[in-house]
Amino acid sequence: MSILRSVLRGCGSYLPAQILTNAELAKKVDTSDEWIVQRTGIRQRHIAADGETTGTLGLKAAQAALADAGIPASEVDLIIVATATPDHTFPATATEIQAALGISHGAAFDLQAVCSGFVFALATADKFLASGAATTALVIGAETFSRILDWEDRGTCVLFGDGAGAVVLRAEPGTGTLADRGVLTTHIRSDGRYMNKLYVDGGAGSTKTVGMLRMEGREVFKHAVVKLAETVQHTFAETGLSGADIDWFVPHQANRRIIDATADKLGIGHERVVITVDKHGNTSAASIPLALADAHSDGRIKPGQLVLIEAMGGGFTWGSALIRW
């Protein structure tokens, strides 16, 4: 039986030039490099310059992904930007990127699922492509979290950074088996009962302000490993695969201890886990595509390999996707 698969044709990324190290942060807030590394694995993060926005970061990542795919922007008929830090309340940052790419057809919209945003956006794009509603999609994760941080709160300001990553997906025929290239399965979940564990204390509809990020770190950590492992177990149950079958595990880059604990729970060796949290910090919806682009550009991820991605974010939201590269 022939079906349409969402085949990943290109990856791209963009990181602001400014780097903020742990040592530099320690001059601003009561913390230290040792404290941050021990608890999170983070050593530095990138910070957007005054003239850089979520849209400009996302545009550069999109251009890099299109160049990597060898596909002109004119062939893109769907753009989804996963972000919790859009340039405007409206219009969507995706339409800004669409216009900058010279595209005036198809659809462009933002998707908000915080750190799970890229997984949710990938799952959404896959549905469009698999149904024939679109043929070529740009899925972008872009964030400027530095703009919503309380720089006096050492529990949060040390964790996050700015950046953008993007992938190009194209609808191509497959056989409907796990041997197909492309997105094989996606699972997304949310549970609003936990919204006050990780949130921003502002918004146009409530306080008329942007607000700042607030988090109960221990509570988030407690739920993260359980929920992340749970969503991947659904993938294993559906496909009959196990951790031993995964070539590369590319998790949301929030905390090295969460990543290691999840990999252990899933039976995935640490040598098969892509880690960028030390260099990028937590870039929310941008973290997975940034990590994918990193491992793709240096040749670690090869055509035909199985790549597992997963993330959890405020809401709570969480999800996973299995891709054959």
C-alpha positions, 0 to 999 in steps of 0.5 A: 500500500502506497502512502505519503510520508513526510521526508526530512530533506534539510536542516538548518540552524542559527545562533546569535553571536553573543555568548553568555558564559556561566562565569559571566552570569556569576557576576550578575547573580548569586551562582557559580559555574560549578553549581550550574554545570552540576545541576544542569550540564549547561556551560554557556548560552547564546543571547539575541542582540538588540536588533535580533528577534525571534523572526530574524533568528527563525528566518536565518535557520529557515534559509539554512535548512532550504539551502541544505535541502536544495529546495527553493523557497517558492516550493514551500506551501506550509510554514509552522513556527513553534515559539513561545516568544513571538515577535508580535501578539499578532500577526504570526511570526510565521507570516513574517518569515513567509514574506521575508522568503518571498512566499505569497502562497500556502499557509503560515502560522505559529504554534505554541506548546512551549518546549514541546513546540517543535514536536507539536509542529512536526506532528501538525506538519506531518498531518498536512503532508500525509493527507496531501493538503501540502507538499513542502513544509518548513517547520521552525523552532525559534525563541528569544527567551532572554527577553522573558527572563527575570535576571535576578532569579538564579533558578531560571535565568541560568537555564535558558538561551536564544536560537532557532532551528528548522527542517524542510519536510517534503511529501513523498510516497512510502510503503507504509512500513517502518522501512520508509524514510520520513516521519513514522509516528508522532505522539503528543499530549498535554495536561493543563492541571500543571500549568502553574508549575512552569509559566509566564506571569503575564499576557495580553489577555490577562495583565496586558504585559509580556511577563516573566518566566516562573518555574517550580524546578523540582516539580518539573524535574519530577514529572519530566522523566516519567512523562517523557518515557511514557510518550516514547513507550507509546512509540515502542508499543506501536512500532514494536521497537525498543531503545536498542533499535534507535540510532540517535536519541535527540531530546529536548535540551533542558537539563543533562540530568533529565536527558540521562535519566530518560535515556536510561529509562528507555534503554538508550546508551548515552553514546547515542544521545545528541547533547547540545545543552552544554553549548546552547542552554535550554532554547525551548522550541528551538532546542531539538531542531538546533540539536538535529542540525548539529548532528546532521552537519557533523555527519553523525546522523546518516540517511536511513537511521532511526532518530527519536525526538521528545520534549516536555514543556509548560502546560504541561505539554509533552510528545515524541516523534520517530523519524527515519532520516 
